[in-house]
Amino acid sequence: MRLKHPIVVAACLGLAGCAGFDEAVEITDEYAETAVVEYENAGGSWRIADKPTENRLKIGPSLARSFSAAFGNTVTFVELPRQEYQTAVEGWLASAGRTCMVTDGQLLVSPQWEFRYSCR
């Protein structure tokens, strides 16, 4: 078996609280062909891969934000709370003209989250 995302595999092995190793890899693979958009709100810059026909998306901090958090002045990565991700998701959906609410969310591999949503 050839692993498509060895970094995800390594990260998940080292992190407690992942969605489950196999599930996290499977979900990440499902977004491989999904376009990523950049979104900014008061909390920072985000990368979002949306699957509107499935009412779900994957979100994480922008690459620049992730690197600065990991290698900034303190060299300590502080994990963002779920609510900060969810607020960004809700803001992005609203900015796209969609009336949606988050119905569920799960940590995939820090700092990546998947959220499900319902729209009117």
C-alpha positions as CSV (number, residue, x, y, z in Angstrom):
1,M,0.0,0.0,0.0
2,R,1.4,3.4,-1.0
3,L,0.4,6.2,1.3
4,K,-0.8,9.4,-0.4
5,H,-0.2,11.7,2.5
6,P,2.8,10.5,4.6
7,I,2.8,13.8,6.6
8,V,-0.8,13.3,7.6
9,V,0.0,9.7,8.7
10,A,3.0,10.9,10.8
11,A,1.0,13.7,12.3
12,C,-1.9,11.6,13.2
13,L,0.3,8.9,14.8
14,G,1.7,11.6,17.1
15,L,-1.5,13.4,18.0
16,A,-4.2,12.2,20.4
17,G,-7.7,13.4,19.5
18,C,-7.6,12.8,15.8
19,A,-10.8,11.7,14.2
20,G,-9.2,8.3,14.1
21,F,-6.2,7.4,12.0
22,D,-7.9,5.7,9.1
23,E,-10.8,8.1,9.1
24,A,-8.6,11.2,9.1
25,V,-6.6,10.0,6.2
26,E,-9.7,9.0,4.3
27,I,-11.4,12.4,4.9
28,T,-8.2,14.2,3.9
29,D,-8.0,12.2,0.7
30,E,-11.6,13.1,-0.1
31,Y,-10.6,16.8,-0.4
32,A,-7.5,16.2,-2.6
33,E,-9.3,17.4,-5.8
34,T,-11.3,20.2,-4.1
35,A,-10.3,23.8,-4.8
36,V,-8.9,25.7,-1.8
37,V,-10.0,29.3,-1.2
38,E,-8.4,31.8,1.1
39,Y,-10.6,33.7,3.6
40,E,-9.8,36.4,6.1
41,N,-11.7,37.4,9.1
42,A,-10.9,39.2,12.4
43,G,-9.4,35.9,13.6
44,G,-6.9,35.6,10.8
45,S,-6.4,34.0,7.4
46,W,-7.9,30.6,6.6
47,R,-7.7,28.0,3.8
48,I,-11.1,26.4,3.1
49,A,-11.9,23.5,0.8
50,D,-15.7,23.3,0.4
51,K,-17.9,20.5,-0.9
52,P,-21.3,22.3,-1.2
53,T,-23.1,19.4,-2.8
54,E,-22.2,17.4,0.4
55,N,-22.7,20.3,2.9
56,R,-19.2,19.9,4.3
57,L,-15.9,21.6,4.2
58,K,-12.4,21.4,5.5
59,I,-10.7,24.4,7.1
60,G,-7.3,25.2,8.5
61,P,-5.2,28.3,9.1
62,S,-3.4,29.8,6.1
63,L,0.0,28.4,5.5
64,A,1.6,31.7,6.6
65,R,-0.4,31.7,9.8
66,S,0.5,28.0,10.5
67,F,4.2,28.7,10.0
68,S,4.3,31.8,12.1
69,A,2.4,30.0,14.9
70,A,4.9,27.1,14.7
71,F,8.1,29.1,14.2
72,G,7.3,32.6,15.5
73,N,8.9,34.4,18.4
74,T,7.8,31.9,21.0
75,V,8.4,28.7,18.9
76,T,5.4,27.2,20.6
77,F,2.3,26.2,18.7
78,V,-0.9,27.1,20.5
79,E,-3.8,25.1,19.2
80,L,-6.8,27.3,18.3
81,P,-10.1,26.5,19.9
82,R,-12.8,24.9,17.8
83,Q,-15.0,28.0,18.1
84,E,-12.4,30.1,16.2
85,Y,-12.6,27.6,13.3
86,Q,-16.4,27.5,13.5
87,T,-16.7,31.3,13.5
88,A,-14.5,31.4,10.4
89,V,-16.7,28.8,8.7
90,E,-19.9,30.7,9.5
91,G,-18.4,34.0,8.3
92,W,-17.1,32.4,5.1
93,L,-20.5,30.9,4.3
94,A,-22.2,34.2,4.9
95,S,-19.7,36.1,2.8
96,A,-20.5,33.7,-0.1
97,G,-24.2,34.7,0.2
98,R,-25.2,31.4,1.8
99,T,-27.6,31.2,4.8
100,C,-26.1,28.2,6.6
101,M,-25.5,26.9,10.1
102,V,-22.8,24.5,11.3
103,T,-24.3,21.2,12.4
104,D,-21.2,19.2,13.3
105,G,-17.4,19.4,13.3
106,Q,-14.5,17.2,14.0
107,L,-10.7,17.6,14.3
108,L,-9.0,15.7,11.5
109,V,-5.3,16.4,12.0
110,S,-4.4,19.5,13.9
111,P,-4.8,22.2,12.7
112,Q,-7.3,20.8,10.1
113,W,-11.0,20.6,10.9
114,E,-14.0,19.3,9.0
115,F,-17.4,20.9,9.5
116,R,-20.8,19.9,8.2
117,Y,-23.5,22.5,7.7
118,S,-27.1,22.9,6.7
119,C,-28.3,25.7,4.4
120,R,-31.7,27.2,3.8
